[in-house]
Each structure stands twice: as structure tokens, then as C-alpha cells.
Amino acid sequence: MAGDHLELEGTVTKARGNGSFLVQESAGKSLLICTLSGKIRKNTIRILEGDLVKISVSPYDLSRGIITYRIKKDV
């Protein structure tokens, strides 16, 4: 069903090729392989290592996710 997903926060640890990233969950328990959502690709939002991001994860496969939002850092 639509809407059956988990919302998590994490930190990007490594930028892989082709819009794929390794993200460490904020609880520190797991490392996820994440891709960019369509809205982030469309607006060409840059995701770098060390960025804090929101992730949408399916309850069926907890090792993969979609980056839906880049959380802004206070400078």
C-alpha cells in the first residue's frame, strides 16, 4: 500500500556512482544503500559526504532506501 514506509534520518558516509549513496542511520545500527528521489534529481540538489538526510525505507527491504530531503546545517 502507498504510505507504508519508514522515515529515518542518517548521515551520508560515501557517495557512490550513478546517484547512489551509503547512509549511516542516525541510531548507528545499520548502513543503507540509498538513491535520490525524483524531486531532488529534478531540482539538482547536491548531496555530499557528511550531509544529514531524511530517508524513506520500505518495511520489506531495510537495507535500501530513498533520500527524500537534505537537512540544512546551521553555519
Secondary structure, 3 states (H helix, E strand, C coil): CCCCCEEEEEEEEEECCCCEEEEEECCCCCEEEEEECHHHHHCCCCCCCCCEEEEEECCCCCCEEEEEEEECCCC
